[in-house]
Structure formats: C-alpha cells, structure tokens
Amino acid sequence: MAIRDAVRTMAIVVLVGCVPSTAMFAGQASSAACSVTIASPKNAERHGADVLVSGKATLPAGGSLWVFAHRKGVALWWPQGGGAASVKPGGDYSVLATLGGPQDLGADFEIRAQMVDRADNAKLEAWFKNAEEKGSYPGMRLPAALDGCGIPPEVTVTKTK
C-alpha cells in the first residue's frame, strides 16, 4: 500500500509540475506573435523638438503599431508619425515624434509604442485626416492596447530645445 500511495503522490506532483510549464510555453508563443520594443530613444535621454522612435515589432493579424507622445502629467496623448508605423520584414520600425511646442522646453515627455486593432486603427487614421484638414491636432485618450500583446513599452525623455 505504501508504495502505491508513493507512486500516486509522485504522479500528482509530476502532473502539477507540468501545468505551469505548459501555460508558460503557451504564453511565450502568444507574446512572440505580438511584440513591440522601443530601442531608441532610451529613458532619461535629452532630445530636441523631434525624436526618431525606433525598435522592433511583430504584428499580429489585424494589428497596427502606433507611436504616441505626450507631456508627462497631461492626460491626453498625440499620435505620431502621420499614421501607423511601417514595420519592415525584419520587424524594424521608426516613427518621427514631435515633442510639444516651444513652451515645453525642459519638460518630460512620455513616448509609447502600442498595438491597436482594426477599429482603433481606422479611428486613428480618421483623426489624422480630420486634423490635417482643420490644421488642428487635439489630444486624445489612448485607445485600448490590443489584447494579448502585453503592456506597451514606454520611455520618458526631456525636451531640450
């Protein structure tokens, strides 16, 4: 009886031990299908009025990558680059971001790279079209990040000129 109980206990331990590993592999595969990094700029760097935001991304089906920026402490964000980022076959992307206006000299700006779904991509494209027609670029609330893509990366830089 003792041997049978020991074998049963070992089987339960082995099975329980496998569950997290299986879940972990599933999570890794999911994140590999949808990922984004910001390689440049780095946190705490100092930049002029414009900064080239670059990194690597893996776009999921139906997903688009957008770069947003805003002055730290302001609830509204501004989409950057005139549209969704163009992600090259190797995953590289770069988007020119503008850091506020002359009044923002010395201020900290947060920059975020975020995946969005088709519906939010269409809304962002319409925002740019409307802004260009009116010559006014109002801030907006961030759209929802695409499910399954993790927490969008952010960096904070200081505007110096």
C-alpha positions in Angstrom: 0.0 0.0 0.0 2.8 2.5 0.9 4.4 2.0 -2.5 1.1 2.6 -4.4 0.5 5.8 -2.3 4.0 7.0 -3.0 3.6 6.4 -6.8 0.3 8.1 -6.8 1.8 11.1 -4.9 4.7 11.3 -7.4 2.3 11.2 -10.3 0.3 14.1 -8.9 3.5 16.1 -8.3 4.7 15.5 -11.8 1.3 16.4 -13.3 1.0 19.6 -11.3 4.6 20.5 -12.1 3.8 20.2 -15.9 0.8 22.6 -15.8 2.8 25.8 -15.3 5.4 24.8 -17.9 2.6 24.2 -20.5 1.0 27.5 -19.6 4.3 29.3 -19.8 5.1 27.9 -23.3 1.6 28.9 -24.5 2.3 32.5 -23.1 5.6 32.6 -24.8 4.2 31.6 -28.2 1.4 34.2 -27.8 3.8 37.0 -26.9 6.1 36.0 -29.8 3.1 36.5 -32.2 2.7 40.1 -30.9 5.5 42.1 -29.5 7.0 45.6 -29.6 10.1 47.2 -28.2 11.5 50.7 -28.2 15.2 50.6 -28.8 15.6 54.4 -29.2 15.3 56.8 -27.5 16.3 55.5 -24.1 14.8 56.6 -20.8 16.1 59.9 -19.4 17.7 61.0 -22.7 17.5 64.6 -23.7 16.2 65.5 -27.2 15.2 68.5 -29.3 11.8 69.2 -30.7 11.8 65.9 -32.7 13.0 62.4 -31.9 13.1 59.3 -34.0 11.4 56.4 -32.2 12.7 53.1 -33.4 12.6 49.4 -32.3 11.3 46.0 -33.3 7.8 44.7 -33.6 5.9 41.6 -34.5 2.4 42.5 -35.7 -0.4 40.1 -35.2 -3.1 39.6 -37.8 -5.3 42.7 -37.9 -3.0 44.7 -35.6 -1.3 48.0 -36.3 1.5 49.7 -34.4 1.2 53.3 -33.4 3.6 55.6 -31.5 2.1 58.2 -29.1 3.6 61.0 -27.1 2.5 63.5 -24.5 3.9 65.8 -21.9 4.2 64.0 -18.6 1.3 64.9 -16.4 -1.2 65.6 -19.2 -3.9 63.0 -19.6 -4.2 63.4 -23.4 -1.8 61.8 -25.9 -0.9 62.7 -29.6 -0.5 60.0 -32.3 2.9 60.5 -34.0 4.3 59.9 -37.5 1.2 60.8 -39.5 -0.1 57.2 -39.4 0.5 53.7 -38.3 4.2 52.6 -38.2 5.5 50.8 -41.2 7.0 47.6 -39.9 9.7 46.2 -42.2 10.0 42.4 -42.9 12.7 42.0 -40.2 10.5 43.7 -37.7 12.2 47.1 -37.6 10.1 50.3 -37.4 10.9 54.0 -37.0 8.5 56.9 -36.4 9.3 60.6 -36.1 7.8 62.0 -32.9 7.3 65.7 -32.1 7.7 66.8 -28.5 5.2 69.6 -27.9 5.9 73.2 -28.7 8.3 75.9 -27.7 6.5 76.3 -24.4 7.5 72.7 -23.4 11.3 73.4 -23.2 12.7 71.4 -20.3 9.5 69.2 -19.9 9.5 65.5 -19.7 7.6 63.6 -22.4 6.4 60.0 -22.4 6.6 58.1 -25.6 4.6 54.8 -26.1 4.6 52.2 -28.9 1.3 50.4 -28.9 -0.6 47.8 -31.0 -4.2 48.5 -31.8 -7.0 46.6 -33.5 -8.5 47.4 -36.9 -11.3 49.5 -35.5 -9.0 51.7 -33.4 -6.5 51.9 -36.4 -9.4 53.3 -38.5 -10.3 55.9 -35.8 -6.7 57.0 -35.6 -6.4 57.3 -39.4 -9.6 59.4 -39.4 -8.1 61.6 -36.5 -5.1 62.4 -38.7 -7.2 63.1 -41.8 -9.5 65.4 -39.8 -6.5 67.1 -38.0 -4.8 67.8 -41.4 -8.0 69.2 -42.9 -8.6 71.5 -39.9 -4.9 72.3 -39.2 -5.6 71.4 -35.5 -4.2 68.4 -33.7 -6.2 68.0 -30.5 -5.0 65.4 -27.9 -6.9 62.2 -27.3 -7.3 59.4 -24.8 -5.2 56.4 -25.6 -7.1 53.6 -27.4 -7.1 50.2 -25.8 -4.0 48.2 -26.3 -4.5 45.1 -28.5 -5.4 42.1 -26.3 -2.6 39.5 -25.9 0.2 42.0 -26.8 1.3 42.7 -23.2 2.0 46.1 -21.7 3.0 48.7 -24.3 6.6 49.9 -23.8 7.1 53.5 -22.8 10.2 55.7 -22.4 10.5 59.2 -20.9 12.7 61.8 -22.4 13.3 65.5 -21.7 12.8 68.2 -24.4 15.9 70.4 -24.5 15.4 72.8 -27.5 
